[in-house]
Amino acid sequence: MYPRTLLLSLLYRALLLDAGSTVVNLTAPIMLESALLAQQASEVPERPSGKLKSYSTPMDADAPFNRPNADVILRTSDNVDFRFYKLLLSLASPFFANMFALPQPGLLDEAADQTKYGLPIIPVSEKSAVIRKLLSFCSPVYDTDVPALESLDIVMSVLDAADKYDMKRVGAFVVKMITAPEFLEQEPMRVFAIACRYRAEAETTIAARYMLRFAAWEPAYVVELDFISGSDYQRLVKYHASCGQAVGQLARLWSNFPLPPLDCKFCRKKGLSRLSLKDYQDSVIDALRIRPCVETLLNPEWIETLVRKAGSCLNCRDRTPRKMQEYTKELAVPLDEIISQIRLEIKLY
């Protein structure tokens, strides 16, 4: 780039030369003046715009979030544009209702946000997988299917977004889905912590009841426990202990559930060992105090342990498992009634 003094010198010389010529070159000073202005403009540093540059082109979401009659666009953090309706967002979220109630700038106003297809764009921090499920919960039932929640990680992402945008009904609906068997069977402690965090009484009780299948010391730490109080976890421990103590009530019912004969004539004639009623009763109570649930009685491994004690000949071992399974199923009915009477003390704020 030429320095300012050099450009001024060239301008002065051009004026002198043109003054001595027959035809005055009027364009030379103008050209040099333009060059001077361009030089000055290039020396001015570019002001930051205050907006992050996007290095990828936004993509339109798939149906049903690409309708041309939509009136707003949500742009996700991974640059996917979801066309949706202000009315549905306002009905589901007071956050968006208040946003749309504010005076909106015109399209030519410098305060206006970026637009696309003539629609205002609202950038959100969530990824497209989460926004798709969130908007599906906000859509009419005839428009979209209930979105599948593939994992508890997805559940937590959707719940966090519902909390952020104050979508209470969406959050309550999602919490009801966490007691699905695939979640309870794989991560019951996470289910309990999530349900307890959102004060969902029915779901918290279901998860606590499922936790009875484990000894009190068996469940491992999960990060969701950080979002509930120590008193909430203490109530779970107390519930487990109360159920373990309550199974002692079975002692009053033994007369109604006599142990079926588990040996054969050969065993009795030979005086071989067999499982006595007291041994069985003690085994039941000991097992249920640790894991106070029906599943403990129906556990095949536990039944196999009793079978090995029940008979010593092949004939006994062939028919004892069937008799034991039938007997434990009958005993499971009063046990379930006893456990159902124990209440989980959870505070609903």
N, C-alpha and C positions, 0 to 999 in steps of 0.2 A: 504494500500500500504506500502511496505517496504521502510525504509529510505535508502539513497544511501550508507551510511557508513556500514550498516548491509550487504548489498549485496556485497560490496568489501571485507568485512571480511570473508564471506562465500566463496567467490571466492579464497581467499588466502589459507584458510583451505583446500579447495578441492585440490589445487595444492600440498600442503604438503603431504596429505594422498596418493595421487596418486603417488608421488615420492617414497614413501616407499613400495609400493605394487609391486608385480611381474609384473602385467599387468597394464600399464598406462592407466587410463581412460581419453581419450582425449575429450570425449564428454561433460564431466561435466563442464569444463571451458566455453566451447562454449554455453551450455545451460544457464549457469549463466550470461554470457555476453549478450545473447539474452534477458534474463529477465531484465537485467540492461537497455538495450536500450529501451525495451518496457516501463519500468518505466519512463525513461526520456521523451519518446514520450507522455505518458499520462499526464505528468506534464505541457506540453505546452498548453496554452489556445487556444481554437478554434477561428480562425479568422472569423469575420462576412463576409458573402458572398456578402453583399450589395444588395441582392435581397429579395423581400418579399416572404415568404413561402406561397404556395397555399394549403389550407386545403380541397379543393374539386377538384375532378377529372374533367377536362374539357370535355364537351360534344360536339359532332358534331352537327352542325345545320342541319335542315331538308332541303329537296330539295327546290329550285335548288342550294343550297349553300353547297352541299356535293359531288360535282363531282370529280372523281379521277383524271381528267386531268387538274385540276386547278394548278396554280403555286405559290400561296401565301395564307397564312391563316391570318385572322384577329381574334384575341382573345378578346372578350368583357370583361367588368368588372365583369359580372356574369358568366364567364368561359364557354362561348359558342364559338366554333371555326367555323368560316365562311370561307370556301374555295372559292376563287375568282380568278380573272385574273388580272395580272399586267397591261396588255394592257388597259382593260376597266377602271381600276382605274386611269391610266395615262391620258387617254382621258378626264375623268371627272374632274380630280383634278391635277392642277399644283403642289400641295404639294406632292402627291404621285409620280408624274412624276419626280420631282427633287430627291426624295428619291431613286427611282429605278435607276436613272442615276449615282448615286455615286458608286464607286467600292464596290462590295459586297464581304465579307469575305468568305473563303471556309468553308465547313462543319466541317473540323477538326481544323479550326482556333479558338484560344481562344477568339477572338473578336466576333465570330459568335453568333447570338442569338439562342434561343431555336428553335428546328425544330420538325416537326411532319409529318409523311408520307414522309420524305425527303423534306418538304417544309418549308421555313422560316416562323416564327410566328411573327406577328406584334401586340403587345398588344395595345388596344385602351381603352379609359376611358368610352366610351358609353356603355349602356346596349344593350342586344341582340335585344330587340324590336325596338330600334332606328336604329341599324346597319342594321337590316333586311330591313327596309323601305328605308334607305339610299342606300343600294346596289341594291335594286329593281329599284330605279330611275336611277341607273347607268347601268342597264342591258338593252339589246335590247328588243324592244316591243314585239317581238315574243317569248321571253324567259320567261318573267314574266308579270303578270298583273300590272296595275297601283295600287300601294298600297293604301289602304284606310287610311284616317286620321280620327281617331275616335273622337278626341277632339283637342281643341286649345293647350292643354298642349303637346300633341304629336307633333303638328305642330311646336311649339317652340323648342322642343328637336331636331327635324329633321333640322330645320333652323339653330340652334346653331351648330350642327355637320357639316352642309354644309358650314357654315362660317368658322369653324375651319379648314376644309380641302380644303377651297377655291373652292368649287363646285358651282360656280356662276349660271350655267344653272339649276342645281338642285334646288337651292334656289329660282330662278325666277319662276320655274314651281310650286313649293310648294305654293308660295305666291298667285298664280292665283287660287288655290283651296280654299282659306280661305273665299271667298265670297259665298260659298255654303249656301243655305237657312238655314240649321241646325245651322251654325255658326252665321250668321247675326241675326237670330231670337232670339237666346239665349244670345249672347254676342257681340252686335254690337260695343261697345266701344273698346273691345279687338281687334276686326277685324280692326277697324280704326287705332289703335295704331301700330299693327303689320305691316299693309300695309304702313303706314307712315314711320315707322322705316326703311323699306327696299325700300323706295322711289318708290313704285309701284303706278303710277299715276292713272291708271284705277281703281284698287282695292280700293285705298284711296277715290276716288270720289264716288264709289258705297257705301262704308261704310258711308261716310259723308251724302250722300243722304238718306240712311236708318235711320240715326240718327235724321232726321227731324221729325220722328214719335214721338219723345220725346221732352218735354220742355227742355230748355237749362240747367235747374238746376236738372233735374231728373237723368241722368246717374251717377252711383257711380264710385268711384275710382277703377282702375285696375292696377296691377303692371306693365303692359306693357307701361303705360304712363311715367314711369321712363326712358324709352329708347328713348323718343322723346323730343324735345325742348319745352319750354314754348311758343315760337312763333308758333310752329306747332299747339298746342292746341288752341292758340288765333285765328288762321286762321279758325279752325273749328267753334268756337264761332261766329266769324265774318260772316262766311258763313250762319250759322243758322239765324243770325239777318238780313242779307241781303235778305234771302228768305222770312222772315216774313214781311219785308217792301214791298217786291215786290208783295205780294198778294193783296195789295191795288189797283193794276191795274185791278182787277176784277170789280171795280166800273164802269169802262168804258164799260163793257160788259153786264151789267145787262139788257139793252134793248134787247139784243139778247137772253136772257135766262129768260123770264117772268115766275114767279112762277105759277104753275098750280093751278086751283081752288081746295081747300082742304076742303071746307065745302059742305053741301047738302042743299036742299030746306028747310028741316025742321029747320036747324040751322039758315038760313037766315030769315025765317019767324019768328022764335022765338027771333032773335037778339042775339043769343049766341056768345060768343067770338070765334075768330079764329085767326090764325097766319097771320099777315099782311106782305106785301112784305118787308117793311122797317125792321121789326123785324127779318125776315129771313136773310136779307142782313147783318144786324149788327151782328147777331149770327155767320154767316159764316166768316166774317172778323175777329171777335174777336177770334174765335177758330183757324183760320189759322195763326194768328200772333203768337200764342203760339206754335203750331205744324203745320208748313207750308208744308203740303203734301196732296196728294190725299187721303191717308188712313184716314185722319181726316174727310173728307166729307163722306166717305163710312163707317165710324164707326157706327155699329148698335146702340150702346148706345147713341151716339150723335143724330142719326136720331130719336130714341125713345123719346128723350127729346123734339125735335121739334114736333113730332106727338102729344104729350100730349098738346102742345100749339095750335095745328092746329085745332082740332075739339073737340066738347064737347059731341057729341052723339055717340052711338055705331056704327051707320052707317059710320060716318066720320072716326072713329078710325080703322075700318076694312079695308077701302080702302086707307087711307092716307099713310101708310107705303110703299105700292107698288108705289104710285105716287112719294113719296119723294125719293125713291131709284132710280127710273128712271131719275128723275130730277138731282140728285147729280152725276149720272154717266155721264150725258151730260155736266155738269159743270166741271167735273174732267178733260176733254180734254183740255180746255184753261188753266186751272190751271197747268197742267203738262207742258205745253209749257212755261208758265211764269217761273216756277221753273227751267226748263232745261236751261234757258238763264243765270242763275246765275252760275258763275265759282268759284270753290274752288281754292284759290291761294296757291298752294303747290310748294315748291322749290325742284327741282330735282338736287341733287349735282352731 
